[in-house]
Amino acid sequence: MTKKIFRLLFLPLLLIAILPGCTTTLVVNYELPVEFRKPEKMTDFIDQHKKHLTGKTFFLDPGHGGEDRRSKGPEGKVVEADVNLRVALYLRDFLSMAGANVIMSRTKDSTVSLNDRSMMANQSNADIFISVHHNAPGSSADNWINYVSTYYHAKETDYEYEPMEQDLARFIQRDMAYAMRQSGGLGSFDGTYSDYIIYPGKGFAVLRNTTIPAVLVECSFFTNPAEEQRLAIDEYNRIQAWGIFRGVSRYYRAGFPVISFSGARKINNRESELTFILRDSVGILQNSITVYLDSVKTENYSYSPKTQEVRMRVSEDKPSYIRIIAANKNKNFALPFHFNYPEK
């Protein structure tokens, strides 16, 4: 059986045609996003989002590499580690064009341990961590399976769950899937997943051990025969990166509350009242506010919609650790907010 590979535009992603008297032909193609066909539209999109991304710092983590090059496509045309790196480098370029700062766990085929990836990210003080991967099914699954997915850490019932990470995952997933013309699979309504789906109660090490907001993207299955052909094409990797970039850009443009400590007022020798400001132009969704005191959910606080202030009392006898979660009326959650009183 002979195989001919063609790159076609503006046609269905995969077509297998068997005609009388002809050999089987695998037609592999992808559709160019409008921003690739009309460069002025790419420039316009980047310019429109510069004000939201300028000055932000992103830590990009191309998965695997160096000593970890075992994951390959069925024909050996792509190595996952290499494709991860190409997509991450293109994502770096798009973010840089929009005025963002970018730090990477690796920029070449080198070995970086899981612990080092998280440590580097935590020390970077970056705003967002994005780990870039490509997927493979379980040993008993069909190698023709192919979809894109984005992971966030933990589940809603867990203390370490950060709802804004799921928000970010949704924005990235939507635009990545659209740019690639790929579905999000059947295991999730919107293509985003808790990493507990893969490792119950633990999740991915790079998400679990990274303290800055973090997501992990699986940009399709390198084990799919047709997808392997696409992943070997540099332009297709750039399209993948463009989709992730669009999602990140639209996430920041959508906006989210900003939480800050306003001050403390001593009530008596035993207690002080702390004030926190929840700023958002569209207003705070009051029933979204959750306050933790020393890792325990508490109802001992007050919120004023007029001033957008949360007030709570804490003991002067011992240090207090406060965590506040809140969303705006567009249902976008604030970045993680944790506060020690008195401040360290």
matplotlib code that plots the C-alpha trace (Angstrom):
import matplotlib.pyplot as plt

x = [0.0, 1.4, 0.7, 0.7, 0.6, -0.8, -1.3, -4.7, -6.4, -10.0, -11.1, -12.1, -9.2, -8.9, -10.2, -9.5, -10.7, -10.7, -11.6, -12.0, -8.6, -6.8, -4.6, -5.6, -4.7, -4.4, -5.1, -3.7, -4.5, -5.3, -7.0, -5.1, -6.6, -7.7, -4.8, -2.4, -4.1, -4.3, -1.3, -2.9, -5.5, -2.8, -1.2, -4.6, -5.3, -1.9, -2.2, -5.7, -4.4, -1.0, -2.4, -3.6, -0.4, 2.4, 4.4, 2.9, 5.4, 4.7, 6.7, 6.5, 7.4, 7.9, 7.4, 10.0, 13.3, 16.9, 17.0, 13.2, 12.6, 10.7, 7.3, 7.2, 4.5, 3.6, 5.9, 8.6, 8.2, 7.8, 9.1, 6.8, 9.6, 10.5, 7.0, 6.4, 9.4, 8.4, 5.0, 6.3, 8.9, 6.2, 4.0, 7.0, 7.3, 3.6, 3.6, 6.7, 5.1, 2.3, 4.7, 4.8, 8.0, 8.6, 10.8, 11.2, 12.2, 14.1, 14.8, 16.6, 16.6, 17.8, 16.9, 14.9, 13.4, 9.8, 11.0, 13.3, 10.5, 8.3, 11.2, 12.2, 8.6, 8.1, 11.4, 10.5, 7.6, 5.8, 2.1, 1.1, 2.7, 1.8, 3.1, 3.0, 2.5, 1.0, -1.0, -1.1, -3.9, -3.6, -2.1, -5.5, -7.0, -7.5, -4.5, -6.8, -8.2, -7.3, -8.5, -7.1, -7.4, -6.4, -5.8, -6.0, -5.1, -7.4, -11.2, -13.7, -14.0, -10.2, -8.6, -5.8, -8.3, -8.0, -11.1, -9.2, -7.0, -10.1, -11.1, -7.8, -8.0, -11.4, -10.1, -7.0, -9.0, -11.6, -9.2, -6.7, -9.4, -10.8, -7.4, -6.6, -10.2, -10.1, -12.7, -12.2, -13.0, -16.0, -14.7, -15.5, -18.2, -15.7, -12.5, -11.0, -10.1, -8.9, -5.6, -7.1, -8.7, -5.2, -3.7, -6.6, -5.9, -2.4, -2.6, 0.3, 3.6, 4.2, 0.8, 0.8, 4.2, 3.9, 2.7, 1.9, -1.3, -0.7, -2.3, -1.1, -2.2, -2.3, -2.2, -3.5, -2.4, 1.0, -0.1, -2.8, -1.4, -2.9, -2.0, 1.6, 1.9, 0.5, 2.7, 5.8, 4.8, 6.3, 3.4, 0.9, 2.9, 2.7, -1.1, -1.2, 0.8, -1.5, -4.5, -3.0, -1.9, -5.4, -6.9, -4.4, -5.0, -8.8, -8.5, -6.7, -8.9, -12.1, -10.8, -11.1, -11.2, -8.1, -7.9, -5.7, -5.1, -6.3, -5.3, -5.8, -7.6, -7.0, -10.4, -9.0, -6.0, -7.2, -8.6, -8.0, -10.3, -8.7, -10.0, -9.6, -10.6, -12.2, -11.8, -13.7, -15.3, -18.3, -18.9, -18.3, -20.6, -21.3, -22.2, -18.8, -16.9, -15.2, -13.0, -10.6, -8.9, -6.0, -7.1, -10.6, -13.6, -15.2, -18.4, -17.1, -16.6, -18.7, -18.9, -20.1, -21.1, -21.0, -17.3, -16.3, -14.7, -14.4, -13.9, -13.0, -11.7, -8.6, -6.9, -3.9, -2.7, -1.5, -0.5, -3.4, -3.4, -6.2, -7.2, -10.0, -11.7, -14.1, -15.5, -16.8, -20.3, -18.9, -18.0, -14.3, -12.4, -9.5, -6.0, -5.0, -5.0, -3.2, -2.3, -0.4, -1.2, 0.9, 2.7, 6.0]
y = [0.0, 3.3, 6.5, 10.0, 12.9, 16.2, 19.5, 21.1, 24.1, 24.8, 21.2, 18.7, 17.9, 14.2, 12.3, 8.6, 7.8, 4.4, 4.5, 1.5, 0.6, 3.1, 2.8, 4.2, 7.8, 9.6, 13.2, 15.3, 19.0, 21.8, 25.2, 28.4, 30.8, 34.1, 35.9, 33.7, 34.4, 38.1, 39.2, 42.6, 40.8, 39.2, 42.6, 44.1, 41.4, 41.7, 45.5, 45.3, 43.1, 44.8, 47.0, 43.9, 41.9, 44.5, 44.0, 40.6, 37.7, 34.2, 31.1, 28.6, 24.9, 22.7, 19.2, 16.4, 16.8, 15.8, 12.3, 12.1, 11.5, 8.3, 9.5, 9.4, 9.2, 5.9, 6.5, 8.1, 11.4, 13.5, 13.3, 14.9, 16.7, 18.5, 19.5, 20.8, 23.0, 24.3, 25.3, 26.9, 28.9, 30.2, 31.0, 32.9, 35.0, 35.9, 36.9, 39.0, 40.8, 41.7, 43.3, 40.4, 39.0, 35.3, 32.9, 29.3, 26.1, 25.1, 26.6, 23.6, 19.8, 19.6, 17.6, 19.5, 17.6, 18.0, 19.5, 22.0, 23.1, 24.0, 25.5, 27.7, 28.9, 29.7, 31.7, 33.6, 35.4, 35.1, 35.8, 32.6, 29.2, 27.2, 23.7, 22.6, 18.9, 16.5, 13.6, 9.8, 7.3, 4.5, 1.2, -0.3, 2.8, 3.4, 5.3, 7.2, 9.1, 12.9, 16.0, 19.0, 19.5, 21.9, 20.9, 22.8, 21.6, 19.9, 19.9, 22.4, 20.5, 20.7, 23.6, 24.0, 24.4, 27.9, 28.7, 31.3, 28.5, 26.8, 30.1, 30.5, 26.8, 27.5, 30.6, 28.7, 25.6, 27.4, 29.4, 26.6, 24.2, 26.8, 27.7, 24.0, 23.0, 20.2, 19.1, 19.0, 15.3, 13.7, 13.5, 17.2, 19.6, 22.4, 20.4, 21.4, 18.8, 18.6, 16.9, 14.6, 12.8, 11.5, 11.2, 11.1, 13.2, 14.3, 15.7, 16.6, 17.4, 20.6, 21.9, 20.6, 22.0, 25.3, 28.1, 30.7, 30.2, 27.3, 25.2, 22.4, 22.1, 18.8, 20.2, 17.0, 13.4, 12.7, 9.0, 9.7, 8.9, 11.9, 14.3, 13.1, 14.3, 17.7, 18.0, 17.6, 20.8, 23.9, 26.1, 23.9, 24.2, 28.0, 27.7, 25.7, 28.4, 31.1, 29.4, 29.3, 33.0, 34.0, 32.3, 34.0, 37.4, 37.1, 35.9, 39.1, 41.3, 39.8, 41.1, 39.8, 41.3, 42.5, 41.9, 43.9, 44.5, 47.9, 48.1, 47.0, 48.7, 47.6, 47.0, 46.0, 44.3, 40.9, 41.7, 43.8, 44.4, 43.8, 45.4, 44.1, 45.8, 43.8, 46.0, 45.3, 47.7, 45.4, 44.7, 41.7, 38.6, 38.6, 34.9, 34.0, 35.4, 32.8, 33.6, 31.2, 31.9, 29.6, 27.3, 26.9, 28.4, 31.1, 33.2, 35.7, 38.5, 41.3, 42.6, 46.0, 46.1, 49.8, 50.1, 46.6, 45.9, 42.7, 43.2, 40.6, 40.3, 38.4, 37.6, 39.6, 36.6, 34.6, 35.1, 34.7, 33.3, 34.7, 33.5, 35.2, 34.0, 36.2, 36.6, 39.6, 39.7, 38.2, 35.1, 35.5, 34.8, 36.9, 35.7, 33.7, 36.0, 34.9, 37.2, 36.8, 39.0, 40.5, 40.7, 38.7]
z = [0.0, -1.0, 1.0, -0.4, 2.0, 0.8, 2.6, 1.6, 2.9, 3.7, 3.5, 6.2, 8.5, 7.5, 4.5, 3.6, 0.1, -1.5, -5.1, -7.6, -9.0, -6.7, -3.7, -0.3, 0.0, 3.3, 2.8, 5.7, 5.8, 8.1, 7.8, 8.0, 10.5, 9.0, 10.8, 8.9, 5.5, 6.2, 8.3, 8.9, 11.0, 13.2, 13.7, 14.6, 17.1, 18.8, 18.9, 20.5, 23.3, 24.0, 26.7, 28.6, 28.2, 28.3, 31.4, 32.3, 32.7, 31.5, 32.3, 29.5, 30.1, 27.0, 28.3, 28.2, 26.3, 26.7, 28.3, 27.9, 24.2, 24.3, 23.1, 19.3, 16.6, 14.9, 12.0, 14.0, 12.2, 15.4, 18.9, 21.4, 23.2, 19.9, 19.0, 22.5, 22.2, 18.7, 19.9, 23.1, 21.1, 18.8, 21.8, 23.3, 20.1, 20.0, 23.7, 23.2, 20.3, 22.6, 25.1, 27.6, 29.3, 28.7, 30.7, 29.6, 31.4, 28.3, 24.9, 23.4, 23.6, 27.2, 30.4, 33.0, 35.9, 37.0, 40.3, 38.6, 36.3, 39.2, 41.2, 38.3, 37.8, 41.5, 41.6, 38.4, 40.1, 36.7, 36.4, 34.6, 34.1, 30.9, 30.4, 26.7, 25.9, 23.3, 24.2, 23.8, 24.6, 27.1, 25.8, 25.1, 23.4, 19.7, 18.2, 15.9, 18.9, 18.6, 20.5, 22.4, 26.1, 28.8, 32.5, 35.8, 39.2, 41.7, 42.0, 43.4, 46.6, 47.4, 49.2, 46.7, 43.8, 42.2, 40.1, 38.0, 36.7, 35.4, 33.9, 32.1, 30.9, 29.4, 27.5, 26.2, 25.3, 23.3, 21.1, 20.7, 19.6, 17.2, 15.7, 15.1, 14.1, 16.6, 19.1, 22.9, 23.3, 25.0, 28.6, 29.3, 28.2, 27.4, 26.9, 30.2, 32.9, 36.4, 36.6, 39.2, 36.2, 35.4, 38.9, 41.5, 44.5, 43.3, 39.7, 37.6, 39.5, 37.5, 38.4, 42.0, 42.9, 41.0, 43.3, 40.5, 38.5, 36.2, 33.4, 31.2, 27.6, 25.6, 22.0, 20.3, 20.0, 18.4, 18.2, 15.7, 12.2, 10.5, 13.4, 13.3, 9.7, 10.7, 13.8, 11.6, 9.8, 11.2, 10.2, 12.0, 15.2, 14.8, 14.4, 17.7, 19.5, 18.0, 19.4, 22.9, 22.5, 21.5, 24.6, 26.9, 25.3, 25.5, 29.1, 30.1, 28.0, 29.7, 33.0, 36.6, 40.1, 41.8, 45.5, 47.8, 51.5, 52.5, 56.2, 59.8, 62.6, 66.2, 68.0, 71.4, 72.8, 71.5, 68.0, 64.9, 61.9, 58.5, 55.3, 51.8, 48.6, 45.7, 42.7, 39.5, 37.0, 36.3, 40.0, 42.3, 42.2, 45.9, 46.2, 44.7, 47.7, 49.8, 52.7, 54.5, 57.8, 58.5, 55.7, 57.2, 55.4, 57.5, 57.5, 60.0, 57.5, 56.0, 52.5, 51.2, 47.6, 47.7, 48.7, 47.4, 50.8, 52.8, 56.5, 59.0, 62.6, 63.5, 66.8, 67.9, 69.8, 66.9, 63.2, 60.7, 57.2, 55.0, 51.5, 49.5, 46.4, 44.4, 40.9, 39.0, 37.5, 34.3, 36.5, 36.0, 39.2, 40.7, 40.7, 43.8, 46.9, 50.1, 52.9, 56.2, 59.2, 60.4, 57.1, 57.0]

ax = plt.figure().add_subplot(projection="3d")
ax.plot(x, y, z, "-o")
ax.set_aspect("equal")
plt.show()
